[in-house]
Amino acid sequence: MAQKNQRREAFRLPVSFNVQIFDIVDDKKDKTSAKEKVKAIALELASSRDLSVTGVALLTGRQYELEERYLLGLHLGKTSANVISGTIATTTDEASVLNLTATVKRCIPWRTGNTFNTGMHFLGLTEAMSDGIARYVLTEQQRQIKRRSRIV
């Protein structure tokens, strides 16, 4: 039996949520501190197309350079953030945003010239973060299956 080669490292779940994209700017003008100062400048609010443990596909309003690094704020919602963090309850809106650094792996025009299909690969994930995202993907996939079975 022939096997199809899988080019992706992880299962991608089609799911839509807001993602804030921030440019990471190194501010090395201040020589008084040995630590490098980092500023995040908001670039745009994008919408996700799908999510996996290794990255996220976005619909963006601008074209991003390949291999550039950005800070992403994934607005998953409190319930989803609880699944990822492993907590039972949260009381702040900040808990519903998962902040991750990512690099651009793909940025191609999408349907119109004004939108781009932008693939971002997560950087520096801890094992706990990867496990949390995997839990979220599986939980959301189960919800989608249940919704579809109720409709049919």
Phi, psi and omega in degrees: 000129181284141177252140177278133177288131178264120182269350179261147179283331186217156177298135178254129180257123175291114181208141183247128174205163180282143177227120176273131180252128180241138172279138178261118182244124176277122179255097183256015181289329181278104182274357182284339182249136177286335179284143176282130178271137181236131176244144176247122181251123181295130179256312180191165173254117183250174178240138180281152173254318177203166184221142172222177179296334184262345182181187183218143174258133184236153166259113184247158179269000179217161179270132180253147180285137177299142178072001175286147181260142179219158172264129180248136172250102181275114182270084187272343184095154186300315182299316180294319179296325177296319179298315182292316183278345180081012180270166181270318183211148175230157182239352182248151177293331180299332180293342181272000180249125177259117181262124181222150172268140182215160176240147182283125178249340180205140174206099184232152179302144182236109176057305177246163178288350184268351184234146181232140173273107188246119178263125181244134178255125181292142178243147172065030178287136172280167178297322179296320179294316178300315179298320179295317178295320178299318177299316180299313181300314180294318179297315180293322177298318178297319178298317180297320179296317179298318179298316180295321182291332176287329182286323183287000000 
